[in-house]
Amino acid sequence: MSRVKRFFRTYKPFTRAGMQELIAYRANFICFLIGEIMSAFIMYFVWKAVFLSTDSETFMGFTMEDMVVYLFITFLTGYLTYSDGAFSVGEEIVDGSIAMRMIKPCSFEMCFLFQELGNRIISVAMIFVPIVAGVEIYRYAVSGMFRLQIGFFLLYIVSLLIAYMISFYFNVCYGFMAFFFKNLWGTTLIKETVVGFLSGAVIPLAFLPSGLAAVLNFLPFASLSYTPVMIYMGMYSYGEIAWRIGLQLFWLLVMYGVSKLVWRSAVKHLAVQGG
Amino acid sequence: MMRYIRLHRIFIAQYLKKLMEYKTDFLLGAIGLLLTQILQIAFLGIVFSQIPALIGWSFAEVLFIYGFSLIAKFLDHLFTDNLWMVGYRIIRKGEFDKYLTRPINTLYHVIAENFCVDAFGEALTCILLLLYSIPQLNMPFHWYTIPLLLVVIVFATLIYSSLKIITAAISFWTKASGHITHMLYMTNDFSKYPVSIYNKAVQTVITYVIPFAFTAYYPASYFLTGKDPLFCIGGTVIAGTVLFALALFVWNRGLKAYESAGS
């Protein structure tokens, strides 16, 4: 028990620092958020036009109501699972400041994780409730009934947390790799576009050719966004949810393992001169 | 004027040397931009596989508008990318003093310093989309179509660049304004689709407040249908001129208010 306590005592300051950082730069945060959420609104209008242009009530199995939930919950999920805390690892290796991290009596990725958690706590407080409430009010206005199912909602949160952890370890691996490429802007753009596509954030996987969709559903990227969103929407039965979350846990373990391996081999080859 | 043209050649030559050294970096940036656009278009393809037209707009017309929207975007990206750095880094880190000590216009110097070749990812998408969509469309063509197109391109690019200059100049007062540039810049995505899909409020904003609709949809719809030249083309010219005048004004006022952040 005391070990757990010590663990949290060690990393609490990082969480506080993460929170303070976000509060200090709150204007940046809000402007950035507005810029990002705009794309969800553009897609909302595009879908509205699509449904106006078709006679049928559904588009490849999705109603307009489903589409709205999909767009905004995908935005929310993507925003909350976004992780760049470990991004500076590569830079620190190059300039040698990683040495300062290694002499401290704490695990390097836990420092990043807890700092980012502080960041996330504030974002959750600021955007989670408004977006979920907005989506549910919309659904209520359209269908005349309360659609949110508590069971699915709670499972969504579980799935969201796992998705965040997968994203975190995935980006730790990416952070190590990124320093091999000098153009971080370009590689990050490619990474984000590819992950966005593979995770179903750009196009719902259900709209893709069934063979491709089946493969993508199994890859780790679907676990980042598509799985939690589908759970929220009630598209999966409880049996299917169990198997999806199991798959998420599997990918989390894989990402964790890979990030450890990369860290080990990086440390082994690390030689800091001066610093 | 001649002096600036000569200087620009030197700046670009300098830049190309840098480019040769970091070839892969630029390639990666361009591939990233190309991929982003291709996936968006794949999405449109899937949508149009299920519906014949998007509230009256055919697939080819939508692709034309989309491609048209990239012309000004990529030109602005190519030439004025350094403006982002003013709001994100240059002023905050005290690097702006450098520009003040040189005997050339500061705005020109900031812009000429960088030349963002990554934008060719967008240019390529733009060319492919136009080449694919134009043969399928029955567009009116006159002797003045091409000159008019050139005029539109110049003023549409001015709309983009002026908005970036204004938001970058805010950092003369606040030290950092990259996030404001980001917020305004993101609204350009609205102009990729026919304006008629939006509600009245959004239409008003992207026409009169942040007039990105004049960089794509309005001029593109004129070239598609030949209707409303005064509003579609005239609007672009007016929006570009007014914004550019405002941009110069704000930039010069900002220079007077500028205090170095130290270095």
Chai-1 contact restraints between the chains, C-beta under 6 A:
chainA,res_idxA,chainB,res_idxB,connection_type,confidence,min_distance_angstrom,max_distance_angstrom,comment,restraint_id
A,N28,B,H179,contact,1.0,0.0,6.0,A-B,restraint_1
A,C31,B,H179,contact,1.0,0.0,6.0,A-B,restraint_2
A,C31,B,I180,contact,1.0,0.0,6.0,A-B,restraint_3
A,C31,B,M183,contact,1.0,0.0,6.0,A-B,restraint_4
A,F32,B,H179,contact,1.0,0.0,6.0,A-B,restraint_5
A,I34,B,M183,contact,1.0,0.0,6.0,A-B,restraint_6
A,G35,B,H182,contact,1.0,0.0,6.0,A-B,restraint_7
A,G35,B,M183,contact,1.0,0.0,6.0,A-B,restraint_8
A,G35,B,M186,contact,1.0,0.0,6.0,A-B,restraint_9
A,M38,B,M186,contact,1.0,0.0,6.0,A-B,restraint_10
A,S39,B,D189,contact,1.0,0.0,6.0,A-B,restraint_11
A,I42,B,D189,contact,1.0,0.0,6.0,A-B,restraint_12
A,I42,B,F190,contact,1.0,0.0,6.0,A-B,restraint_13
A,F45,B,I197,contact,1.0,0.0,6.0,A-B,restraint_14
A,F45,B,Y198,contact,1.0,0.0,6.0,A-B,restraint_15
A,A49,B,L54,contact,1.0,0.0,6.0,A-B,restraint_16
A,A49,B,I55,contact,1.0,0.0,6.0,A-B,restraint_17
A,A49,B,I197,contact,1.0,0.0,6.0,A-B,restraint_18
A,V50,B,V47,contact,1.0,0.0,6.0,A-B,restraint_19
A,L52,B,I55,contact,1.0,0.0,6.0,A-B,restraint_20
A,S53,B,I51,contact,1.0,0.0,6.0,A-B,restraint_21
A,S53,B,L54,contact,1.0,0.0,6.0,A-B,restraint_22
A,S53,B,I55,contact,1.0,0.0,6.0,A-B,restraint_23
A,T54,B,I51,contact,1.0,0.0,6.0,A-B,restraint_24
A,K182,B,D25,contact,1.0,0.0,6.0,A-B,restraint_25
A,N183,B,D25,contact,1.0,0.0,6.0,A-B,restraint_26
A,N183,B,L28,contact,1.0,0.0,6.0,A-B,restraint_27
A,N183,B,G29,contact,1.0,0.0,6.0,A-B,restraint_28
A,G186,B,L28,contact,1.0,0.0,6.0,A-B,restraint_29
A,G186,B,G29,contact,1.0,0.0,6.0,A-B,restraint_30
A,G186,B,G32,contact,1.0,0.0,6.0,A-B,restraint_31
A,T187,B,L28,contact,1.0,0.0,6.0,A-B,restraint_32
A,L189,B,G32,contact,1.0,0.0,6.0,A-B,restraint_33
A,I190,B,G32,contact,1.0,0.0,6.0,A-B,restraint_34
A,T193,B,L35,contact,1.0,0.0,6.0,A-B,restraint_35
A,T193,B,T36,contact,1.0,0.0,6.0,A-B,restraint_36
A,F197,B,L39,contact,1.0,0.0,6.0,A-B,restraint_37
A,V202,B,L39,contact,1.0,0.0,6.0,A-B,restraint_38
A,I203,B,F43,contact,1.0,0.0,6.0,A-B,restraint_39
A,F207,B,I46,contact,1.0,0.0,6.0,A-B,restraint_40
